[in-house]
């Protein structure tokens, strides 16, 4: 009987330690993403996410045909691309010349990365391999790449005093 109790105690202890470690890790990540240099800046990222919601809701509706998914993802991608370009322009307008050159170089490298990722997505998520669900998977992956870059640029922008404040 004692061996069974020791085993149960060890299992419970291991589970508790695992839960504590996981909670700590999640807390570290969530706190680190909220840190900005200018806490008084408007929440450009939050505003962007609100503008994205109608596109995301449209995609999440379950009554879509494959063509409707293609159309919904195309509209979402166009929206994201416009938002990305606007964030880039806003940030560039507030940077000194040296930083503008660094951002331009970074953006060109990111565009190359994006194009390579799109090529991989298009090559891998095909109808032959995934059927019609390839539209959803491919669309999600493509949109996530653009959305993440737009958010990063907006987070950068939040570090600068703006004339809009």
N, C-alpha and C positions, 0 to 999 in steps of 0.2 A: 504493500500500500504506500509506503514512504517513497519508493522509486517513482510511482505514478504521480504523487504530489510534487516532487522535485521537478519532474519533467513538465508538468502543467505550469508550475511557477516560472520555469525558464522560458517556456513558450510565451507566456503572458509578458514577461519582462522584455523579451526580444521584440514582441509586437509593440510594446509601449515605447521602447527606444527607437524603433523604426518610425513610429508615428511622430515622435518628438523631432527626430532628425529631418523627416520630410516636412513637417510644419516649419521648422527653422529655415530650411532651404527655400521653401515657397515665400516665407516672409522676407528673406534677404532679396530675392528676385523682385518681389512686388515693391519693396521700398526703393530699390535701386532705380527702377524705371520711373519713379515719381520725382526723383531729385532733379531739379533744374537750378540754374544759376540766378534766374530772375523770377522769384515766386509771385511777383505782382503782375507778370505778363498775362495778357488774355489767354484763355485756353483754346489756342488754335487747333490743337489736336482733337479736343472734345467737340469743337464746332465742325471739324472735318468729319468726324465719326457720325455726327448727327445728319450731316448732308448725305452721307453714304447709306444711311439706313433704308431709304426707299428702294434703292437699287438692290440691296441685300435681301430685303423682304420680298421683292419681286422674284428673285432667284429661288428663294426658299419655298415659294408656293408649290404645292405638290401636283397641281393639275397641269403641268407643263408637258408639251410634246418636245421632242428633241430639237426641232426648229425654234420653238419658243425659248428653250434654254440657250441656244446659240445667240438668238437676238438679245436676250436678257444679259448674257455675259458680255456681248459686244457693247451694249449700252453702258454697262458697269465699267468695263475697261476704258471706254472713251471718257467717262466721268473721272475715273482715277487718273488717267493720263493728263487731263486738263487740270486737275487738282495738283498733281505732281509738278507740272509746268508753272503753275501759279506760285506754289511754295518755293520753287527754285528761284523764280524772278524776285519774290519778296526777300528772300534771304540774300541774294546777290546785291540787291539795292542797299543793304545795310552793312555790307562787308567792306573793309579796306581793300585796296587793289591787290595786295599780296594774297589775302585770303580769298578774293574772288578767283584768282588764278588757280589756287589750290582746289577750290570747290569745282571750278570748271573741269579741271583734270579728273577729279573724283567722279563727277557726273558722267563724263565721257567713259571712264572705266566701268561705271555702273551700267551704262547703256550697253556696252559690249557684253558685260555679264548677263544682263537681262536678255539680250538677243540670243546668247548661247543657251541660256536656260529655256527660252521659248523653243529653240530648235530641239533641245532634248525632250521637252514636253510633247511637242508635235510628233517627234519620232517615236516616242515610247507609248503615249496614250493614243492608240489608234483603234478604229472600229474592229479590226481583226483581233486585237488583244483584249479589248475591254467592252466591245459592243457600244451601244449608245451611251453608256455611262461615261465614256471617254470625254464627252462634252462637259459633263459636270466636273470630273476630276481635273481635266486640263484647264477648264475655265477658272476653277478655284485656285489652282497653282499659279496661273498667270496673274490673276487678280491680286493674290497675296504678295507677289513680288513687287508689284507697282504700289499697292497700298502701304506696304512696309517702308518703301523708300520715301513716299510722300510723308509719312508720319515722322520719319527720321529728320527730314528737312524741316518740318514744322517744329519739331522739338529743338532743333538748332536755332530756328528763327525766334523761338520763345526766349532766348537768352539775350536778345537785343531790345533796347528801348525803341519803340516805334512812334511815328508821328500820329498813329491812330489812337494812342492812349490818351 
